[in-house]
Amino acid sequence: MSAVAAQTDRRFRRAHVKPARRRRSWQALAKPLLIWTAFMGLLAYGVYRASAVAAHAHMLQVEKITVRGNERLSKGEVLAVLNGLRGENLMWTDLDRWRTRLTASPWVRDAALRRSLPSTVDVVISERQPIGIGRISADMYLVDERGVIIDQYGPQYADLDLPIIDGLSAAPAVGGSLPDDGRADLAARVIAAVRSKPAIARRLSQVDVSDLHNASVILSGDHAVIHLGEDQFLTRLQSYVDLAPTLRERVADIDSVDLRFDDRIYVRPTKGSSKVQVRSKKEEVRSRK
């Protein structure tokens, strides 16, 4: 019996059979299921953390404010400036904003605020130090070494033993710098130099900086105006103190003394007489030799 050849039907090739279709359908379902499970897990964790934060939020509220470094400013005045800080979240409150409010106070040169867990803010104040009492127009103001007006001088500052400073210029607003920084700087340099000699510093009564190149001072118990120039303030003032008895012997009533010339001292009597030239102490010693 002869074999019968059957024509191959290409429609029944293996290429038309797709047994892996079911496996792919399971993979397609598994991927979104895993994503959904992860999303729900993150959501549950977020709810848990939010609940924990809410449960402990009262522990992170600012309940205590400590203040250090203040002398002229009372603690109550500092806390009044910081009104509203208590009750804010310790971690999220803007301490730079509160620091800016503090440094707006004329007495505050600088301030530092630090967080202290669980509920405290530590405040350290650096106050301005007045160097003199500026006589500006008809009013008196406490002035620091940078020429900043701290406050209007009054009975509450009677304990401050400070020299009066004339010639500073027109009065600015309290807490602002003087319009003429040069005169404020000259006054600060004179006072700083004299402070290194306490015996003379205690006698410094007035400083006049009307002339930017010639600071003048008056000592307590001596009405003579002493011209010191723009440098060597303590050296020149010390020479006047040393020579004062000799000067009084030659000129009974002195109006002013000019010490700007190191080898000569010029004395003007009060009654308008001509200037008297006096040798310096150094020259007197040299002449005796």
C-alpha positions in Angstrom: 0.0 0.0 0.0 1.5 3.2 -1.1 1.9 6.1 1.4 -0.4 9.0 0.8 1.3 12.3 1.0 -0.7 14.8 2.9 -0.2 18.5 2.2 1.1 20.4 5.1 -1.3 23.0 6.4 0.7 25.9 7.6 -2.1 27.1 9.8 -1.2 24.4 12.3 2.4 25.4 12.8 3.6 25.7 16.5 4.1 29.3 15.9 0.3 29.8 16.3 0.2 28.1 19.7 0.8 30.5 22.7 0.8 28.5 25.9 2.5 31.3 27.9 -0.4 33.7 27.7 -1.8 32.8 31.2 1.6 33.3 32.8 1.9 36.9 31.4 -1.6 37.7 32.7 -0.6 36.8 36.3 2.5 39.1 36.0 0.4 41.9 34.8 -1.8 41.6 37.9 1.0 41.2 40.3 2.8 44.4 39.5 -0.1 46.8 40.3 -0.9 44.7 43.4 2.6 45.2 44.7 2.4 49.0 44.0 -0.9 49.3 45.7 0.4 47.3 48.7 3.5 49.5 49.0 1.3 52.7 48.7 -1.0 51.5 51.5 2.0 50.7 53.6 3.5 54.1 53.2 0.1 55.7 53.9 -0.3 53.7 57.1 3.2 54.7 58.2 2.5 58.4 57.5 -0.7 58.3 59.5 1.1 56.6 62.3 3.9 59.2 62.3 1.4 62.1 62.1 -0.4 60.6 65.1 2.8 60.3 67.0 3.9 63.9 66.2 0.4 65.2 67.2 0.5 63.2 70.4 3.9 64.7 71.4 3.5 68.2 69.9 2.8 69.8 73.2 6.2 68.6 74.4 7.9 70.6 71.6 6.1 73.9 72.3 8.3 76.7 73.7 7.3 76.9 77.4 10.5 78.5 78.9 12.7 81.4 77.8 15.9 82.0 79.7 17.7 85.4 79.4 21.4 86.1 80.1 23.8 88.9 79.5 21.3 91.7 80.2 22.3 94.5 82.7 20.5 97.7 81.7 17.6 95.9 80.0 15.4 94.0 82.5 14.3 90.4 81.8 10.8 91.7 81.6 11.7 94.1 78.8 13.4 91.3 76.8 10.4 89.0 77.2 8.1 91.8 76.1 10.1 92.0 72.8 9.8 88.2 72.5 6.1 88.3 73.1 4.5 85.5 71.0 7.6 83.2 71.0 6.2 81.2 74.0 3.8 78.6 72.6 5.4 78.2 69.2 6.9 74.9 68.0 10.5 74.8 69.2 11.8 73.1 66.1 10.0 75.2 63.5 10.0 78.7 65.0 12.1 81.2 63.1 14.7 82.3 65.7 16.4 84.7 63.2 13.2 86.7 63.1 13.1 86.9 66.9 16.7 87.9 66.9 16.0 90.7 64.5 13.3 92.0 66.8 15.7 92.0 69.8 18.5 93.8 68.0 16.0 96.6 67.1 16.2 97.6 70.8 18.7 100.5 71.2 20.4 98.8 74.1 21.0 95.5 72.3 24.2 95.3 70.3 23.7 91.7 69.5 21.7 88.7 70.6 21.9 84.9 70.2 18.9 82.5 70.5 19.4 78.8 70.9 17.0 75.8 71.1 17.2 73.6 74.2 15.1 70.4 74.1 12.4 69.8 75.0 10.8 73.2 75.4 13.3 76.0 76.1 14.8 78.9 74.2 18.1 80.3 75.6 18.6 84.0 74.9 22.1 85.7 75.4 22.1 89.5 75.2 25.1 91.6 74.3 24.3 95.2 75.4 25.8 98.4 74.1 28.2 100.2 76.4 27.8 104.0 76.6 31.0 106.0 76.5 29.6 109.4 77.1 26.6 111.7 77.3 26.1 113.5 74.0 24.9 117.0 74.3 22.9 117.5 71.1 20.8 120.7 70.7 19.1 121.0 74.0 19.0 117.3 74.9 21.4 114.8 76.4 21.8 111.2 75.0 23.8 108.2 75.9 26.2 107.4 73.1 28.3 104.3 72.4 31.7 104.0 70.8 30.1 103.6 67.3 28.2 106.8 67.6 24.9 105.1 68.2 22.3 106.9 70.3 21.2 104.4 73.0 18.7 106.4 75.0 17.9 109.9 76.2 19.9 110.6 79.3 17.8 111.0 82.5 17.7 110.4 86.2 17.6 106.6 85.7 21.2 106.8 84.5 22.5 109.0 87.3 24.8 106.1 88.3 26.8 106.4 85.1 29.9 108.5 85.5 30.5 109.6 81.9 31.9 112.7 80.3 29.8 115.1 78.3 30.5 115.1 74.6 29.9 118.3 72.6 30.0 118.9 68.8 28.5 115.6 67.7 26.0 117.3 65.3 22.2 117.2 65.0 20.2 114.6 66.9 19.1 111.5 65.1 16.4 109.1 66.2 17.1 107.0 69.2 18.9 103.8 68.1 20.3 105.4 65.0 23.8 106.4 64.2 25.0 110.0 64.4 25.0 111.8 61.0 28.8 112.6 61.4 30.6 109.4 62.1 34.0 111.2 62.1 33.2 113.2 65.2 31.8 110.2 67.0 34.9 108.2 66.1 37.2 111.1 67.4 35.3 111.3 70.7 35.5 107.5 71.1 39.3 107.5 70.5 39.9 110.3 73.0 37.8 108.5 75.7 39.3 105.1 75.0 42.9 106.5 75.2 42.2 108.3 78.5 40.5 105.2 80.1 43.9 103.5 80.1 44.9 105.9 82.8 42.2 105.7 85.5 43.5 108.6 87.5 43.0 110.9 84.5 39.9 109.2 83.2 38.1 109.9 86.5 38.8 113.6 85.9 37.6 113.7 82.3 34.6 116.0 82.4 33.9 117.2 78.8 35.1 116.3 75.3 34.5 118.7 72.4 34.8 117.3 68.8 33.4 120.3 66.9 36.8 120.4 65.1 37.5 117.1 63.4 41.2 117.8 63.7 41.4 119.1 67.2 39.7 117.3 70.1 39.4 119.5 73.2 38.7 118.4 76.8 38.0 119.8 80.2 39.0 118.2 83.4 37.0 118.3 86.6 38.3 120.9 89.0 39.9 122.8 86.1 38.0 125.1 83.8 40.8 125.4 81.2 40.0 124.1 77.7 42.8 121.7 76.7 43.4 121.2 73.0 44.8 117.8 72.2 44.7 117.6 68.4 43.8 114.4 66.7 46.3 111.9 68.2 48.5 111.2 71.2 45.6 112.2 73.4 46.8 110.6 76.7 50.4 111.6 76.3 49.5 115.2 75.8 46.9 115.3 78.5 49.4 113.7 80.9 51.9 116.4 80.1 49.3 119.0 81.0 48.5 117.4 84.3 52.2 117.2 85.1 52.8 120.9 84.2 49.6 122.3 85.5 51.1 123.6 88.8 53.9 125.4 86.9 51.4 126.9 84.4 49.3 128.2 87.3 52.4 130.0 88.7 52.9 131.8 85.5 49.3 132.4 84.5 46.8 132.6 87.3 43.6 132.3 85.3 43.9 130.1 82.2 41.3 130.1 79.5 42.9 127.4 77.2 46.0 125.4 76.7 47.2 124.2 73.3 49.2 120.9 73.4 49.2 120.1 69.7 52.9 121.1 69.4 54.9 118.6 71.2 57.8 120.8 72.2 55.8 123.9 73.1 52.7 124.6 75.2 50.6 127.7 74.4 48.6 129.1 77.2 45.8 131.7 76.7 44.7 133.7 79.8 41.0 134.2 80.3 41.1 138.0 79.9 42.1 138.0 76.3 45.8 138.6 76.8 48.3 137.3 74.2 49.3 133.7 74.3 52.0 132.6 76.7 54.5 130.1 75.3 55.8 127.6 77.9 58.4 125.0 77.3 57.4 121.4 77.7 58.5 119.4 80.7 61.0 117.5 78.5 62.6 120.8 77.5 62.7 122.1 81.0 64.6 119.0 82.1 66.9 119.2 79.2 67.7 122.9 79.9 68.5 122.1 83.5 71.1 119.7 82.3 
